[in-house]
Amino acid sequence: MTSAVIVAAGRGTRMGPDVDKLFLEVAGAPVIAHTWRRFDACPEIGELILVVRDGMQDAFRELAAGLALKKPFRFVPGGAERQDSVWNGLVALDPAADVVAIQDGARPCTPAEVITRCLQVARTTGAAVAAQRATDTIKESDGGTRIARHLDRSRLWAVQTPQCFRVDVIRRALAAVKAAGAQVTDDTAACELIDQPVELIESRLPNPKVTAQPDVPFVELLLRA
């Protein structure tokens, strides 16, 4: 069985005070509604786990009532850090789940074919992630605003979500993070601690995350297209 964990417990502070970016209306629906429907429509996925902030469950239930969803879903509370929220989602998976897609709730434009390909490759190799090749010239700074060295962009990728794993792999990886007292903001980084290779799945279409106000018009354009 394949499951999806949608991480929707963040506060989105870069969007501005008193703005919940997940419930910001874009292209006729809240951001999280677009993400949720995209994964609900994925034929490979059998269930969805939404990780939400305590106190927001009723808002998500009300939203779900108007979405005509087809897949079973459950809510679990978020944790102190993103890795804790992901862990809570993994704990709530159906015992039959063997592959899981982990998705940012604020990334509503993920192409369906990228979701499918990530899941297929993860089932075979253990881990796969949506990513885009770096197209700008990339420099490393000295920790401030000066260039320290030039990086070869042909080897650089911007990692996105979904990040897909065999369930046993990501549970073992996040357990290693916890045992090391480490903190990761990206689930594939946890795989480095257990020497788990991660396959890059190129997303040729835009797959942006709503993070700040300038992101909204671009995401609106993509969703309406």
SULBEL-V333028 format. One record per residue. N is the residue number from 1. OMEGA is omega in degrees with one decimal (NA if undefined). Layout:
N,OMEGA ; N,OMEGA
//
This chain:
1,178.5 ; 2,-178.6 ; 3,173.7 ; 4,172.7 ; 5,177.4 ; 6,-176.6 ; 7,-174.1 ; 8,-175.3 ; 9,-177.4 ; 10,-179.8 ; 11,176.7 ; 12,-174.4 ; 13,-178.9 ; 14,177.5 ; 15,-179.5 ; 16,-179.2 ; 17,175.0 ; 18,176.1 ; 19,174.3 ; 20,-171.7 ; 21,-178.5 ; 22,180.0 ; 23,173.9 ; 24,-177.1 ; 25,179.1 ; 26,179.7 ; 27,171.9 ; 28,-179.1 ; 29,175.8 ; 30,179.2 ; 31,-176.3 ; 32,178.6 ; 33,178.2 ; 34,-179.9 ; 35,-177.7 ; 36,-179.0 ; 37,-179.3 ; 38,-179.6 ; 39,174.8 ; 40,-177.9 ; 41,-177.5 ; 42,-175.2 ; 43,-178.9 ; 44,-172.1 ; 45,-177.2 ; 46,179.9 ; 47,177.0 ; 48,173.5 ; 49,177.3 ; 50,178.7 ; 51,-172.2 ; 52,176.7 ; 53,174.3 ; 54,-178.6 ; 55,-179.2 ; 56,-175.9 ; 57,-178.2 ; 58,178.9 ; 59,178.7 ; 60,177.4 ; 61,179.2 ; 62,177.5 ; 63,-177.7 ; 64,-177.0 ; 65,-178.3 ; 66,-173.7 ; 67,-178.7 ; 68,-177.4 ; 69,-178.8 ; 70,-174.1 ; 71,174.8 ; 72,180.0 ; 73,176.2 ; 74,175.5 ; 75,172.4 ; 76,-178.0 ; 77,176.0 ; 78,178.7 ; 79,-177.7 ; 80,179.3 ; 81,-178.8 ; 82,-178.8 ; 83,177.4 ; 84,177.3 ; 85,178.5 ; 86,179.2 ; 87,178.2 ; 88,177.4 ; 89,179.8 ; 90,179.5 ; 91,-175.5 ; 92,-177.5 ; 93,171.1 ; 94,-179.5 ; 95,-179.8 ; 96,-177.4 ; 97,177.4 ; 98,176.3 ; 99,-177.9 ; 100,171.8 ; 101,177.8 ; 102,-171.8 ; 103,171.3 ; 104,177.3 ; 105,-177.1 ; 106,176.7 ; 107,-168.1 ; 108,-171.9 ; 109,-175.3 ; 110,-179.8 ; 111,-178.4 ; 112,-177.8 ; 113,177.5 ; 114,176.2 ; 115,-178.0 ; 116,-178.2 ; 117,178.3 ; 118,-179.9 ; 119,-179.5 ; 120,-177.5 ; 121,178.9 ; 122,179.5 ; 123,-177.6 ; 124,-170.9 ; 125,-179.3 ; 126,-177.7 ; 127,177.8 ; 128,-176.0 ; 129,172.6 ; 130,-177.8 ; 131,175.7 ; 132,179.4 ; 133,174.8 ; 134,179.0 ; 135,175.7 ; 136,169.9 ; 137,-173.6 ; 138,176.6 ; 139,171.8 ; 140,-179.0 ; 141,176.5 ; 142,-175.1 ; 143,178.7 ; 144,-176.1 ; 145,178.1 ; 146,178.9 ; 147,176.0 ; 148,177.9 ; 149,178.2 ; 150,178.0 ; 151,-179.9 ; 152,-173.7 ; 153,-180.0 ; 154,-179.7 ; 155,-172.8 ; 156,179.4 ; 157,170.4 ; 158,-176.3 ; 159,-176.6 ; 160,168.1 ; 161,16.0 ; 162,168.9 ; 163,-169.5 ; 164,-173.5 ; 165,159.5 ; 166,-173.0 ; 167,180.0 ; 168,-179.3 ; 169,-175.5 ; 170,175.5 ; 171,179.3 ; 172,-179.4 ; 173,180.0 ; 174,173.7 ; 175,178.0 ; 176,176.6 ; 177,-179.4 ; 178,-179.3 ; 179,-179.4 ; 180,-176.7 ; 181,-176.9 ; 182,176.4 ; 183,178.2 ; 184,176.7 ; 185,-177.1 ; 186,-174.4 ; 187,178.9 ; 188,178.0 ; 189,178.1 ; 190,-179.5 ; 191,179.7 ; 192,-178.5 ; 193,-179.9 ; 194,178.2 ; 195,178.1 ; 196,176.8 ; 197,178.2 ; 198,179.8 ; 199,176.7 ; 200,178.2 ; 201,-173.5 ; 202,174.2 ; 203,-176.3 ; 204,176.0 ; 205,179.7 ; 206,-178.9 ; 207,-172.2 ; 208,174.2 ; 209,176.8 ; 210,-176.9 ; 211,-178.0 ; 212,-175.9 ; 213,180.0 ; 214,178.8 ; 215,-169.0 ; 216,-179.0 ; 217,179.5 ; 218,179.0 ; 219,176.3 ; 220,-179.6 ; 221,-179.7 ; 222,-178.1 ; 223,179.2 ; 224,178.5 ; 225,NA
//
